[in-house]
Amino acid sequence: MVNKAHTATARRIAARYNATFSPNGPYDIVGADITIEIETSATLAEGVERLQGAQGARYIAVTNKEAIVEAMRLTAGSGIGVMDPNGEIMKQAGNG
């Protein structure tokens, strides 16, 4: 089943960062030096796990603002950044 919020968020953020949305790829969005996983509240943990192997700046982007707090908690100390549904960076990606 296709999640419309996931697809809409992914397309919006891919356009913003001039990156490619690959719904069947290993990661949702890949750019020159950025990898982004789009996640719902229910799939945040899986997204964080998937991003562990990604190169460059890694971000979890949530499909709704209510998921931001949980995304921040799950990415604490991981080096994975957090974006809101519009691609605004809530937590910068880093080294930990």
C-alpha positions in Angstrom: 0.0 0.0 0.0 1.3 3.4 -1.0 1.4 6.0 1.8 0.3 9.3 0.1 1.8 11.4 2.9 5.2 9.6 2.4 5.2 10.2 -1.3 4.1 13.8 -1.1 6.7 14.6 1.5 9.4 12.8 -0.4 8.7 14.6 -3.7 8.6 18.0 -1.9 11.9 17.4 -0.1 13.6 15.9 -3.2 12.7 19.0 -5.2 13.9 21.3 -2.4 17.3 19.6 -2.2 17.7 19.0 -5.9 17.9 15.3 -5.2 16.3 12.1 -6.5 13.3 10.4 -5.0 13.7 6.6 -5.5 10.7 4.9 -4.0 12.2 1.5 -4.8 15.8 2.3 -4.0 17.8 1.6 -0.8 17.0 5.1 0.4 14.1 7.4 -0.3 16.1 10.4 -1.4 19.7 10.6 -2.5 21.6 13.7 -3.5 25.2 14.5 -4.2 26.1 14.6 -0.5 22.8 13.9 1.3 20.6 10.9 2.0 17.1 11.3 3.4 14.6 8.7 4.6 11.0 9.8 4.8 9.2 8.2 7.8 5.9 8.2 9.5 5.6 8.0 13.3 5.3 4.2 12.9 8.4 3.7 10.8 10.9 6.1 12.4 13.0 3.3 14.0 13.4 1.4 10.7 14.5 4.6 9.0 17.1 5.3 11.6 18.4 1.8 11.2 18.5 2.0 7.4 20.5 5.3 7.5 23.3 3.7 9.6 25.0 2.5 6.4 24.5 5.7 4.3 27.3 8.1 3.3 27.4 11.8 3.6 24.8 13.9 5.5 22.0 11.6 6.7 18.5 12.8 7.6 15.2 11.5 8.8 12.3 13.6 7.4 8.9 13.1 9.1 5.6 13.1 7.4 3.9 15.1 10.2 5.2 17.6 12.8 4.0 15.4 15.7 6.7 12.9 14.9 9.6 15.4 15.3 10.0 14.9 19.0 10.3 11.1 18.6 12.6 11.5 15.6 14.9 13.7 17.8 14.9 11.1 20.5 15.7 8.2 18.2 18.5 10.0 16.4 20.2 11.4 19.5 23.9 10.7 19.3 23.6 9.0 15.9 24.8 11.8 13.6 21.5 11.6 11.8 19.7 14.9 11.4 16.0 15.5 11.5 13.8 17.4 9.0 10.2 18.5 9.2 7.7 17.6 6.4 8.8 20.6 4.4 12.5 19.8 4.6 13.3 22.4 7.2 16.3 21.1 9.3 15.2 20.7 12.9 18.5 19.0 13.9 21.7 19.2 11.8 23.3 16.0 10.7 26.7 15.5 12.2 29.2 13.0 13.6 27.2 11.9 16.6 
